Amino acid sequence: MTLSVQEKVREFRDKAHRSKLLATVTQEQVAKKIYEDAARQWDDLAEKLEKTGVDVVLVVPEGTNPKYKNSTEYLIDRLLK
């Protein structure tokens, strides 16, 4: 785990201790929450960019059948349009 994720895990547990909500918070639960938050932030950013006319394409390693496999394919497609 990276240091920033470890810090977020520690911060999350500290907050839970203070609010007395901690039962057993696993690192997987914290990581899932972090990724869900990141996905929501990406969606918000993509929506704002699309409203201003910016083309938004996200390709992630775990994604299946992306339209573009890399930035070169995206650039060639955009230049040919």
Phi and psi in degrees as GROMACS dihedral restraints (atoms count N, CA, C in turn):
[ dihedral_restraints ]
;  ai    aj    ak    al  type     phi  dphi    fc
    3     4     5     6     1   -76.2    20    10
    4     5     6     7     1   163.0    20    10
    6     7     8     9     1   -61.7    20    10
    7     8     9    10     1   -40.3    20    10
    9    10    11    12     1   -64.7    20    10
   10    11    12    13     1   -36.9    20    10
   12    13    14    15     1   -68.4    20    10
   13    14    15    16     1   -41.0    20    10
   15    16    17    18     1   -61.4    20    10
   16    17    18    19     1   -40.4    20    10
   18    19    20    21     1   -64.0    20    10
   19    20    21    22     1   -40.9    20    10
   21    22    23    24     1   -65.8    20    10
   22    23    24    25     1   -38.7    20    10
   24    25    26    27     1   -61.5    20    10
   25    26    27    28     1   -47.3    20    10
   27    28    29    30     1   -61.4    20    10
   28    29    30    31     1   -44.6    20    10
   30    31    32    33     1   -62.8    20    10
   31    32    33    34     1   -43.3    20    10
   33    34    35    36     1   -62.0    20    10
   34    35    36    37     1   -44.9    20    10
   36    37    38    39     1   -65.9    20    10
   37    38    39    40     1   -39.8    20    10
   39    40    41    42     1   -61.1    20    10
   40    41    42    43     1   -43.8    20    10
   42    43    44    45     1   -62.4    20    10
   43    44    45    46     1   -41.1    20    10
   45    46    47    48     1   -64.7    20    10
   46    47    48    49     1   -40.7    20    10
   48    49    50    51     1   -61.5    20    10
   49    50    51    52     1   -44.5    20    10
   51    52    53    54     1   -64.1    20    10
   52    53    54    55     1   -35.3    20    10
   54    55    56    57     1   -93.2    20    10
   55    56    57    58     1     2.2    20    10
   57    58    59    60     1    59.3    20    10
   58    59    60    61     1    31.0    20    10
   60    61    62    63     1  -100.7    20    10
   61    62    63    64     1    -0.5    20    10
   63    64    65    66     1   -76.8    20    10
   64    65    66    67     1   120.5    20    10
   66    67    68    69     1  -105.8    20    10
   67    68    69    70     1   -78.9    20    10
   69    70    71    72     1  -145.3    20    10
   70    71    72    73     1   103.8    20    10
   72    73    74    75     1   -99.0    20    10
   73    74    75    76     1   115.8    20    10
   75    76    77    78     1   -88.4    20    10
   76    77    78    79     1   160.9    20    10
   78    79    80    81     1   -64.1    20    10
   79    80    81    82     1   -31.7    20    10
   81    82    83    84     1   -65.5    20    10
   82    83    84    85     1   -39.2    20    10
   84    85    86    87     1   -64.9    20    10
   85    86    87    88     1   -41.3    20    10
   87    88    89    90     1   -67.3    20    10
   88    89    90    91     1   -43.0    20    10
   90    91    92    93     1   -62.2    20    10
   91    92    93    94     1   -41.1    20    10
   93    94    95    96     1   -60.5    20    10
   94    95    96    97     1   -44.0    20    10
   96    97    98    99     1   -62.8    20    10
   97    98    99   100     1   -42.1    20    10
   99   100   101   102     1   -61.9    20    10
  100   101   102   103     1   -45.6    20    10
  102   103   104   105     1   -67.4    20    10
  103   104   105   106     1   -37.3    20    10
  105   106   107   108     1   -63.7    20    10
  106   107   108   109     1   -41.6    20    10
  108   109   110   111     1   -63.8    20    10
  109   110   111   112     1   -41.3    20    10
  111   112   113   114     1   -64.2    20    10
  112   113   114   115     1   -40.6    20    10
  114   115   116   117     1   -63.9    20    10
  115   116   117   118     1   -41.7    20    10
  117   118   119   120     1   -65.1    20    10
  118   119   120   121     1   -40.9    20    10
  120   121   122   123     1   -64.7    20    10
  121   122   123   124     1   -39.5    20    10
  123   124   125   126     1   -62.8    20    10
  124   125   126   127     1   -44.2    20    10
  126   127   128   129     1   -60.5    20    10
  127   128   129   130     1   -42.5    20    10
  129   130   131   132     1   -62.8    20    10
  130   131   132   133     1   -44.8    20    10
  132   133   134   135     1   -64.5    20    10
  133   134   135   136     1   -44.7    20    10
  135   136   137   138     1   -60.6    20    10
  136   137   138   139     1   -41.7    20    10
  138   139   140   141     1   -62.3    20    10
  139   140   141   142     1   -43.9    20    10
  141   142   143   144     1   -65.5    20    10
  142   143   144   145     1   -41.5    20    10
  144   145   146   147     1   -65.7    20    10
  145   146   147   148     1   -41.6    20    10
  147   148   149   150     1   -64.6    20    10
  148   149   150   151     1   -34.2    20    10
  150   151   152   153     1   -64.1    20    10
  151   152   153   154     1   -28.9    20    10
  153   154   155   156     1   -92.2    20    10
  154   155   156   157     1     1.8    20    10
  156   157   158   159     1    93.4    20    10
  157   158   159   160     1     9.9    20    10
  159   160   161   162     1   -86.7    20    10
  160   161   162   163     1   130.4    20    10
  162   163   164   165     1   -74.2    20    10
  163   164   165   166     1   128.6    20    10
  165   166   167   168     1  -120.7    20    10
  166   167   168   169     1   124.2    20    10
  168   169   170   171     1  -136.1    20    10
  169   170   171   172     1   123.7    20    10
  171   172   173   174     1  -113.0    20    10
  172   173   174   175     1   126.9    20    10
  174   175   176   177     1  -122.8    20    10
  175   176   177   178     1   124.2    20    10
  177   178   179   180     1  -116.7    20    10
  178   179   180   181     1   151.4    20    10
  180   181   182   183     1   -56.9    20    10
  181   182   183   184     1   -35.1    20    10
  183   184   185   186     1   -83.2    20    10
  184   185   186   187     1    -6.1    20    10
  186   187   188   189     1   -68.4    20    10
  187   188   189   190     1   151.7    20    10
  189   190   191   192     1  -109.5    20    10
  190   191   192   193     1   136.9    20    10
  192   193   194   195     1    50.9    20    10
  193   194   195   196     1    57.4    20    10
  195   196   197   198     1   -68.6    20    10
  196   197   198   199     1   151.6    20    10
  198   199   200   201     1   -64.2    20    10
  199   200   201   202     1   -39.0    20    10
  201   202   203   204     1  -123.4    20    10
  202   203   204   205     1   133.0    20    10
  204   205   206   207     1   -82.5    20    10
  205   206   207   208     1   -21.4    20    10
  207   208   209   210     1  -159.0    20    10
  208   209   210   211     1   176.9    20    10
  210   211   212   213     1   -68.7    20    10
  211   212   213   214     1   -27.4    20    10
  213   214   215   216     1   -65.3    20    10
  214   215   216   217     1   -45.0    20    10
  216   217   218   219     1   -61.5    20    10
  217   218   219   220     1   -40.5    20    10
  219   220   221   222     1   -62.1    20    10
  220   221   222   223     1   -48.0    20    10
  222   223   224   225     1   -62.7    20    10
  223   224   225   226     1   -43.7    20    10
  225   226   227   228     1   -61.9    20    10
  226   227   228   229     1   -44.3    20    10
  228   229   230   231     1   -61.0    20    10
  229   230   231   232     1   -44.4    20    10
  231   232   233   234     1   -66.0    20    10
  232   233   234   235     1   -37.9    20    10
  234   235   236   237     1   -72.7    20    10
  235   236   237   238     1   -27.3    20    10
  237   238   239   240     1   -81.5    20    10
  238   239   240   241     1   -13.8    20    10
